[in-house]
Amino acid sequence: MLRREYPNKGVTIQSISPALVCSNLSKKKRPSFFIPDADTFARSAIATIGLTEKTSGYIGHQIQTDMAKLVPSVLGDFFLDRKVWEIRRAALRRKAREAKGK
């Protein structure tokens, strides 16, 4: 654990595991409670510095994380895998449309 190597050095080490954020990369255009814009997420994540060693950085993401812990891992893996494939398929379709338009 890196944070244990620097307990008295004035260095804060925190693990942040966010969920989806509206950005050019995610292609999400409209923010919502569970999908904040990048500025909202960044402000929220910065506000957690020093409060906890592990966080999702944003309350909407933390709710998703905590709810996911209640789901049996087999179901969670199934739905997560499905979502990843949907995102990949959409990205490949978008890439094909862009290539066709050039």
C-alpha positions in Angstrom: 0.0 0.0 0.0 1.5 3.2 -1.2 -0.3 5.3 1.3 1.3 3.4 4.2 4.8 4.4 2.9 4.1 8.1 3.3 2.0 8.5 6.5 4.0 11.4 8.0 5.2 13.0 4.8 2.2 15.2 4.1 1.3 13.2 1.0 -2.4 12.1 0.5 -2.8 9.0 -1.5 -6.3 8.1 -2.4 -7.8 5.6 -4.8 -10.6 6.9 -7.0 -12.7 4.5 -9.1 -15.3 6.5 -11.0 -18.1 5.4 -13.2 -19.3 7.1 -16.4 -18.7 10.8 -16.9 -20.0 13.0 -19.7 -17.1 13.7 -21.9 -15.9 13.6 -25.5 -14.5 10.1 -24.8 -17.7 8.7 -23.4 -19.9 10.4 -26.1 -22.5 11.1 -23.3 -23.9 14.5 -24.1 -26.4 15.1 -21.3 -25.3 14.9 -17.7 -27.6 13.3 -15.1 -27.4 12.4 -11.4 -25.5 9.2 -12.2 -23.5 10.6 -15.2 -22.1 14.0 -14.2 -20.3 16.3 -16.5 -16.5 16.4 -16.1 -16.4 19.6 -14.1 -19.0 18.4 -11.6 -17.2 15.1 -11.2 -13.8 16.8 -10.7 -15.1 19.2 -8.1 -16.7 16.3 -6.2 -13.7 14.1 -6.4 -11.4 16.9 -5.2 -13.8 17.5 -2.2 -13.2 13.9 -1.1 -9.4 14.3 -0.8 -8.3 13.3 2.7 -11.7 12.0 3.7 -11.4 8.4 2.7 -8.7 6.2 1.2 -11.0 4.7 -1.5 -13.9 6.5 -3.2 -15.8 6.7 -6.5 -15.4 10.4 -6.3 -19.0 11.4 -6.8 -22.2 10.5 -4.8 -24.1 9.2 -7.9 -21.2 6.8 -8.6 -20.9 5.8 -5.0 -24.6 4.8 -5.0 -24.0 2.7 -8.1 -21.0 1.1 -6.5 -22.8 0.3 -3.3 -25.8 -1.1 -5.1 -23.6 -3.2 -7.3 -22.2 -4.8 -4.2 -25.6 -6.1 -3.3 -26.0 -8.0 -6.6 -24.5 -11.5 -6.8 -21.2 -11.4 -8.7 -22.5 -13.7 -11.4 -25.4 -11.3 -12.2 -23.1 -8.3 -11.9 -20.6 -9.8 -14.3 -23.3 -10.7 -16.8 -24.8 -7.2 -16.9 -21.4 -5.5 -16.9 -20.2 -7.7 -19.8 -23.4 -7.0 -21.7 -23.0 -3.3 -21.2 -19.3 -3.3 -22.3 -20.3 -5.2 -25.5 -23.1 -2.7 -26.2 -20.7 0.2 -25.8 -18.1 -1.6 -28.1 -20.7 -2.4 -30.7 -21.9 1.3 -30.7 -18.3 2.5 -31.0 -17.7 0.2 -34.0 -20.9 1.3 -35.7 -19.9 4.9 -35.2 -16.4 4.3 -36.5 -17.9 2.5 -39.6 -20.3 5.4 -40.3 -17.4 7.9 -40.0 -15.2 5.9 -42.3 -18.1 5.6 -44.8 -18.6 9.4 -44.7 -15.0 10.2 -45.6 
